[in-house]
């Protein structure tokens, strides 16, 4: 199966507050692309407790989360009534740092993040791209076998 790669344009941010409403895919990368997001670190805690599939204020629903060894993929649905996207990402990165960082790993994350706001009818294809990431990297035979993927939408 051939997978689509998503865009070569890596503009940092769209103009405006980026509060939605709408679906957005986000990639957060470990500084230096170091493969630090692996066991015995508490990846499940970062996914199930810190991320928790919804933001603390209820304005962002996590549709998909996939923690790869050196980066994180998220697909989020913003309702347009909450904070800017960057504020949610900063909050999650802070929580993840407290849970995942070893003693001498500073900084844990690259400074920014990549976001892609979904166009009409694009979400399903992008969701498939995210969950297939562990298969493309040779980590598992099927996306369901990867322990660090959470899906909260129909695929």
C-alpha positions as a printed NumPy array, in Angstrom:
array([[  0.   ,   0.   ,   0.   ],
       [  1.381,   3.397,  -0.958],
       [  0.986,   6.113,   1.65 ],
       [  0.632,   9.762,   0.932],
       [  3.152,  12.092,   2.464],
       [  1.612,  15.346,   3.559],
       [  2.936,  18.504,   2.048],
       [  6.4  ,  19.879,   1.669],
       [  5.399,  23.389,   2.716],
       [  6.482,  23.756,   6.319],
       [  5.167,  27.216,   7.162],
       [  5.255,  27.586,  10.931],
       [  1.77 ,  28.99 ,  11.568],
       [ -1.279,  30.227,   9.754],
       [ -2.11 ,  33.846,  10.562],
       [ -4.756,  34.422,  13.22 ],
       [ -5.536,  32.85 ,  16.57 ],
       [ -5.923,  29.226,  15.329],
       [ -8.778,  28.39 ,  17.684],
       [-10.938,  26.523,  15.183],
       [-13.538,  25.329,  14.78 ],
       [-12.111,  22.463,  12.816],
       [ -9.877,  19.429,  12.741],
       [ -6.113,  19.825,  12.832],
       [ -3.224,  17.366,  12.669],
       [ -0.257,  18.212,  14.883],
       [  3.249,  16.762,  14.993],
       [  5.444,  17.369,  18.032],
       [  9.079,  16.295,  17.632],
       [ 11.679,  15.301,  20.221],
       [ 14.62 ,  17.706,  20.145],
       [ 17.296,  16.326,  17.82 ],
       [ 14.904,  13.549,  16.757],
       [ 16.28 ,  11.419,  19.588],
       [ 14.273,   8.18 ,  20.037],
       [ 13.32 ,   8.865,  23.657],
       [  9.604,   8.027,  23.624],
       [ 10.084,   4.331,  24.33 ],
       [  9.685,   1.943,  27.24 ],
       [ 10.434,   2.069,  30.193],
       [  9.209,   5.67 ,  30.032],
       [  5.549,   6.097,  30.958],
       [  4.2  ,   6.548,  27.422],
       [  0.815,   5.086,  28.387],
       [  0.527,   7.641,  31.194],
       [  1.364,  10.437,  28.76 ],
       [ -1.363,   9.193,  26.425],
       [ -4.095,   8.173,  28.853],
       [ -3.601,  10.577,  31.776],
       [ -1.881,  13.704,  30.425],
       [ -3.564,  13.775,  27.021],
       [ -6.797,  12.15 ,  28.238],
       [ -8.561,  12.428,  24.837],
       [-10.008,  15.856,  25.693],
       [ -8.473,  19.13 ,  26.85 ],
       [ -9.059,  20.147,  30.491],
       [-11.437,  22.917,  29.386],
       [-13.366,  20.578,  27.062],
       [-12.804,  22.631,  23.905],
       [-10.389,  20.2  ,  22.201],
       [-11.202,  16.563,  21.521],
       [ -8.302,  14.247,  20.722],
       [ -9.359,  12.138,  17.743],
       [ -6.062,  10.26 ,  17.293],
       [ -2.806,  10.158,  19.216],
       [  0.259,   8.185,  18.152],
       [  3.509,   8.368,  20.124],
       [  6.411,   7.303,  17.929],
       [  9.948,   6.925,  19.369],
       [ 11.025,  10.415,  18.24 ],
       [  7.768,  12.31 ,  17.603],
       [  4.061,  12.489,  18.382],
       [  1.151,  12.675,  15.943],
       [ -2.172,  14.098,  17.083],
       [ -5.422,  14.73 ,  15.279],
       [ -7.538,  17.201,  17.212],
       [-11.007,  18.693,  16.865],
       [-11.251,  22.265,  18.161],
       [-14.719,  23.68 ,  18.822],
       [-13.679,  27.298,  18.218],
       [-14.599,  28.449,  21.738],
       [-11.33 ,  27.723,  23.506],
       [ -7.749,  28.902,  23.528],
       [ -5.42 ,  29.024,  20.503],
       [ -3.992,  25.68 ,  19.393],
       [ -0.477,  26.629,  20.518],
       [ -1.621,  27.062,  24.114],
       [ -2.999,  23.505,  24.243],
       [  0.186,  22.102,  22.715],
       [  2.317,  24.011,  25.253],
       [  0.209,  22.638,  28.124],
       [  0.526,  19.064,  26.883],
       [  4.266,  19.407,  26.213],
       [  4.745,  20.656,  29.772],
       [  2.856,  17.664,  31.206],
       [  4.692,  15.222,  28.941],
       [  8.057,  16.709,  29.897],
       [  7.372,  16.181,  33.599],
       [  6.363,  12.581,  32.952],
       [  8.882,  11.543,  30.289],
       [ 12.122,  13.496,  30.608],
       [ 15.208,  11.883,  32.061],
       [ 17.588,  13.865,  34.248],
       [ 19.898,  15.32 ,  31.594],
       [ 17.537,  15.645,  28.608],
       [ 17.127,  19.362,  28.09 ],
       [ 15.282,  20.403,  26.096],
       [ 13.061,  17.39 ,  25.468],
       [ 11.022,  18.923,  22.614],
       [ 11.769,  20.949,  19.54 ],
       [ 10.696,  24.512,  20.122],
       [  7.603,  24.57 ,  17.913],
       [  5.275,  22.052,  16.295],
       [  3.854,  21.358,  12.851],
       [  0.113,  21.749,  12.273],
       [ -2.103,  20.996,   9.305],
       [ -5.702,  22.202,   9.361],
       [ -7.947,  19.7  ,   7.606],
       [ -9.638,  20.639,   4.378],
       [-13.02 ,  19.241,   3.423],
       [-13.011,  15.429,   3.213],
       [ -9.329,  15.164,   4.176],
       [ -9.615,  13.908,   7.773],
       [-10.123,  10.198,   6.999],
       [ -7.073,   9.978,   4.743],
       [ -4.945,  11.86 ,   7.258],
       [ -6.196,   9.626,  10.085],
       [ -5.151,   6.556,   8.101],
       [ -1.747,   8.147,   7.5  ],
       [ -1.241,   8.748,  11.25 ],
       [ -2.231,   5.27 ,  12.438],
       [ -0.112,   3.645,   9.703],
       [  3.028,   5.454,  10.892],
       [  4.233,   2.571,  13.149],
       [  3.77 ,   0.135,  10.239],
       [  5.723,   2.355,   7.831],
       [  8.556,   2.483,  10.358],
       [  8.547,  -1.325,  10.687],
       [  7.541,  -1.329,  14.357],
       [  4.4  ,  -3.479,  13.958],
       [  2.483,  -5.488,  11.345],
       [ -0.844,  -3.693,  11.978],
       [ -1.649,  -0.348,  13.554],
       [ -3.877,  -2.045,  16.143],
       [ -0.815,  -3.877,  17.498],
       [  1.033,  -0.658,  18.335],
       [  0.615,   0.03 ,  22.074],
       [  1.038,   3.813,  21.833],
       [ -1.812,   4.68 ,  19.463],
       [ -5.231,   5.839,  20.658],
       [ -8.165,   6.322,  18.266],
       [-11.336,   8.2  ,  19.186],
       [-13.012,   8.348,  15.76 ],
       [-14.2  ,   5.882,  13.116],
       [-11.496,   4.766,  10.693]])
